[in-house]
């Protein structure tokens, strides 16, 4: 047991310099012929997106040099290379969160590795609680903007010395979520008959792992958040810092409790269950968007 704890401690002694990211990217490129142009991050219960890839080459996170480990139920912990309708992709089945105890730079390291692999567009998915009272469980929310609560407290993945080879010291975030890709998602969703459960809104990130109190949910809703979760925003910031285009989706897996008389309680099992029910449609939406990227001249 002690050895295990020491191993975890060693893993926590982080390595995420430019050179470390480059070494990891080089190692991965030497193991697969796929040269991905799209990077996908699968949220809780949404790992099926990776299963849709053809000609798969998969790596367990524990086998990848410098890579963090996923510790959350519902996150497989594999990096999968392959093609989706002929488009070369890399997919994270399981991501990393602040509540797992990792430094924020380690959580976001895969985005920098994506960049060094040649990825141009990042698609992120997550499971989130619905704050907007018009939202229903099972809705898919296209993220148009975010509120970065840990960032307000100084916990930003770009804190510390800036690595110019990745990006500028003060990156703009007013265009973090690519508007063309949002429109493309709405068009594709309409074609697929998904308009009834497709939304656009603002995602708020908190540290977790405890779910929000009623007072917190009310406050976040007043501040303009439509959905709340524990991921995605840190990755978006680093992806934009690296100059990649970003598109993100939240699957609304539970309604945030806003009423003191309510008997409802948020729980992780509910999150995974909703993920299962809506996963197939979410996969169709994302895979169709990826096939259209080429038509939008997003591929060099």
N, C-alpha and C positions, 0 to 999 in steps of 0.2 A: 504493500500500500504506500509506504514511504517513497519507494522508488517511483511509483506512479505520480505521486505529488511532485517529486523532483523533476520528472519528465515534463509535467505540465508547466512547471515553473520555468524550465529551460525553454520550452516552446514560447512562453510569454516574453522571454528576452528577445525582443523583436529585431528583425533585420528587414528594413524596407527602404534602403537607399536606392538611388538610380541604378547603381551597379548590381544590387541584389535583385531588383526587378528585371534588369536586363539578363542576368544569369538564369533566372526562372523562365523568362520568355525564350531564351536560346535553348534551354533544356527541352521545353515543350515543343518547339519548332523542330528539334532534332528527332522527336519521337513520333511525329505525324506529318503527313504530306498536306493536310488541310491548312490553308492560309485564310483564316476567317476575316470577313469584312463586317460581320455583325456579331456583337456580343450580347448574350441574353442572361439575365439573372432571374432565377425562379424563386418566388416567395413560398411561404408556408403552404404545403399541400399542392403546389403548382409545378412540381418537378416533372410532370408528364410532358411538358414542352420539350425537354431534352430527349425523351423517348421517341419523339416524332422525327428526330434527326436520322438521316440515312448514312450508311457507311461509317458507323460510329467508331471513334477511338476515345476511350474513357480512362480517366486517371482518378484514383482516390486522392483526396486532398492530402492525406498523410504521406503519400508517395511523392508529392511535388516539392522540390526544394524551396525553402523559405515560406511555404504556404501555410496559412492558419488552418485550424481544424474546426468543423461544424459540430456543435454540441446540442442542437435543438431537435427534438422529435418532429418529424415532418420535413426535415432537411437531410437529403441523402448524403451530401458531402462528396460530390464527384464533379469533375470538370470534363465535359463531353464535347468533343470536336466532331463535326459531321456536316452534312448538307441538308438544307430544307428547300425542297423544290429546286434543287440545283444551286442554291446560294450557300457559300461556305460560311459556317457559323461556329461559334464556341459558346457553350452554355454552362452556367454555374447551377448545379442542382444542390441548392442550399447555399445560404450566405452567412455572413458574420454580423454580430450585433454588439452594441456597447454593453448590454447586460450580461454578455458571456465573459466579460472581464478583459477584453482585448483593448489595447490603446486604439484610438480612432484611426491612426495612420495605418495600423495593421488591417483593420476592417476594410479599408478602401484600397489596399494594395492591389487586389485583383483588377481594379479599373486601370491602374497604371500598366499592369501586365497585359491587359487587353490592348492598350494603346501600342505597346511594343510588339505585340503579335500582328499588328496591322489593322485592328478593328477601327472602323470609321463611325459606326452607329451603334449605340448601346440601347437595349430595350430592357427595362426593369419592371418586374411585377412584385406585388406584395399583397398580403392580406391585411385589411384595415377595418377599424370600427367606424360605422357611419354616424356622423354628428348632424349632418343635414337631415332634417325631419322628413324631407321628401324622398330620401333614399330608402331602398328596401334591401334586405339581405339577399345577396346574389347579384346585385347591381355591379357593373364594371365601371369604375370611374377613371377617365383619362385625366391624368394629373396635369393641370395647367400652371400651377405655381405651388410654392411650399412655405411653411413656417418652420424655421429651424430653431427649436427651443434649446437644445444643448449649445448651439452656436451663440445664443444670447448670453449664455453663462461662460463663454470663452472656449468651449470644446468644439473646435473646428478642425477638420482633417488637414487643413493647409497651415495650421499654426506651426511655428518653428521656422527654421531657415527655409527660404524658397528654393526649389530646384528649377532653375531657369530652363533646363532641357525639357521639362514637362510643360511649364507655362509661366505666365506672368505673376508677379507678387499679388496684385489686386484684381482678380478676375471678375468680370461682370456676371451678375446672376439674374438680371431682369429678363434675359432671353434664355434661361436655363433649359426650359422645355420647348423643343423645336415646334414652332407653330404649324409648319407645313406637315409634319408628321402627325400632329393632332388632327388636322383636317383630313389627312389621308385615312386615319383611324375611323373618323366619323363617316367618311364615304364608304369605306369597306364594311363598317358595322351596318350601315343602311342597306347595302347590297346583300349582306348575309341575313338580314331580317332581325338584327340585334338592337335596333334603335330603342325598343321599349325598356331595355335595361342598361343602356349605355349612357353615362353621365360625363360631365366635365366639372372638375372642382379643385379645391386647394387641399393639399395633404399636409398635416402637421406631424412632425416627428418628436417623440419623447424618448427618454432613456430606457424606460422599462426596468425590470421585467414585470412589475406589478401593473395591472390594468388601472385605468384612470378612475378617480373618484367622481362622484356626481358633480361636485363643485368645479372640478377641473374640466369636465366635459362641457359644462355650461360656459365657463370662461373661454375655452378654445373656440366654441361655436360663435360666441360674441366677437371674438377676434377675427372671424372670417374663415375658420377651418371647416371643411365639409367632411373630412375623414381624418382619423388619427391612427398612428402606428409607431413602430419601433425600428424602422429601417429606411433604406432608399435614399434619403436626402444626402447623407454623407457621401454615398457613391456618386450621386448626381454632381455634387460640388467638385469632386476629383475628376470625374469624366469630363466636365466642362473645362476645368483647369487644363486638362490634356488636349482640349480642342476636339473632342468627339461630340457628335450629335446625340441628343438624349430624348427618348420617348419612354414614358412610364405609365403604368396602369395599377390601380388598386382594385382588388376584388373585395367588395363589402361583405364581410363574413359574419358580422354581428352589428346590431344597433347599439350605440353607446347609451348607457343608462343615464337619463336626464331628469328622472322624476323620483323623489324620495319615497313615494308610495309604491314604486315598482318592485315586483318580486324577481325581476330578471337579474342574472349575473353573467358577466362575460367569462368565457372559458376557452381554453386552447382547443379542446375536442370539437367544439362547435365550429371553430375556425377551419379545422381540417375537413370536417364534414361538408361545409359549404364549398370548400375548395374542390372536393371530389365532384360535387353536383354540377358545378359550372365550368370545371377545368376544360372539358372538351371544346366548349364554345370559345373559351379564352384562347386555347391553342389554335383554333381555326382563325380567329381574329389576328393573332400575332403572325402566324405563318403566312396568311394572305398579305398582311402589311409588308412582310419581308420580301415576298415575290414582287410586290409593286415598287419596291425601293429602286430597282433597276430602271423602271419606266420613268421614275422621277429624276433620273441621272444622278442618283446619290452614290452610285458605284463608279469609281474611276475606271 
